[in-house]
Amino acid sequence: MRSVTIKTTQALDKALPFNRPAVLIGDVAIDLFIAMSVVHRRELSKINRATLLQGQSQVTIRGVSPFDRTDIQRYLDEFQGESQESLLAFVDGNERLAWKLDEITIGSSVNPVRSLRDFYAFEQHVKTANQNRGREVPEEWYEFPVFYFCNTSAIYGPDEVIPYPSYTDALDYELEIACVIGKGGINIPAEKAEEYIFGFTIFNDWSARDVQRKEMKVGLGPAKGKDFAKSLGPYIVTLDELADKHTGRAGVYDLEMVARVNGVERSRGNMKDLYWSFGQMIERASQDVMLQPGEVIGSGTVGTGCLLETTKGAGPWLQPGDVVELEIERLGVLRNTVGERRK
């Protein structure tokens, strides 16, 4: 299953949100809000009949959750066997059920993002980052996975323009993979963490390296070095589509990861090289804290997954007009263009 957020190019019912959860079936996007509306109306009809015949309802109605595979499958099953043509022709009131990809814009794969924790889980990246600072990896890094909280008010989707901050001369990308939490939980053991993962998406943690370097010397951060932009997309792929790539470690898959700038490959790694598994990250994040559906957990940068590593911190850095493509096997391509410098 591939889950997306869609923005249609046609007018929408003002009662419904402009960013809508959807599921891709081939090259057609099924609007989950409309699917839910249809299913609930039919279930209400069953309730009315049951009430008349039996004096009570035998049907339970639940709300839509874009991160609950059971909910989503329930809505999709209602239209199982329908042709692409009939799906595209289906109208509920003034709203269409399905859209061709050329009729919509795909937004950030999670919208809105409830929270975003970004971990520091690839050892190669950690070693290189510390070498660039003239030090060894702190022994505490090997004791438990660490993370920082990101700014969820600056989330961008595929093909959106990333504003170039006015205060930096060292703009960088970061090639990461992220999981989206699908059900709530607290004190989740690493070995059970996959039960709480809805799916995986591509994550770009844009960074202002000159500002970040100064902030980290203070001992607090990153802050302004990273709070101006994050990209997520193009969609969320559920675990069933990755099963044959599972490595045997909780939440870790054998997926190639590549970054290109203006069509030229600049980074290459693999998710399987994680030192800390997503199971361990989720265990740490949920320690005495309730994780909620829609929260995002980033891996941190894969080895060689940024210009900071590949240029040894010297640049050249990204410039306005550069096109950055992050590609992860089976997860698609997350493409963004760097915008003009803000004044």
C-alpha angles and dihedrals in degrees: 000000000000115000122197142171112237135200113193124218091220128074115279133209103272089225091066127070120259091227104063130184113238141167124228117231105181105309094336125094117214112210106228094202091058093042089052092049092052094046094047092049090053091046090051088053089054090049091053091050091045091050092052095046101036106016092239142062122257095181126090117207119205131187125247121269116185088205100050112093091196092055093046094048090049091058094043092050089063089067099037113140094022115133121241089250093054092047091052091047095049112110127184107198103309094337129093122224098211139030136195113239092245089059096057143049117229111225132194108319089238117041119197102017110213093200137338122212115186116201130201098226109141110089096204092057092045092051093049093046091052093045088054087056091049097247144098125258107276110252088231089068088070093050100064140348114267131205144175130217117250131213105264092189091072102057120143131190134215118306093010121134115251112218113235106231116240093225102059139072094182110065114173140176127224123212108219142152122221136194125217118219112237103186135021123261145152129210091010113187114232092239091057097042096102088066087066098045117097094187149297133276138177118267131196114193100196112210140196099212100190092053093041091052092057094043093052091055088062090057097240127091158334089243124139088010089072112013099090102076145005126175126207128180165328090217144324116257116205122229096252089068091054099043096111089054095055114129098202092255118108109270096352124124136179098249125151115230123201136176125198131186115202089344095307118117111241104162138029131176143131133247090227089071091073111131091198113043123223085248090060092043092053091046090054095043093049096048103130088336128100113234113210133206110272096033114130129218119196125204099219121240119324116232110287087007098134142038089249088070102035094048095036089241095302101101149182088213133200118294134200110283096028115137114219119197122188113191127186122183111264092358097081131226126310107203127185136166122221110238132215119293113271116242 
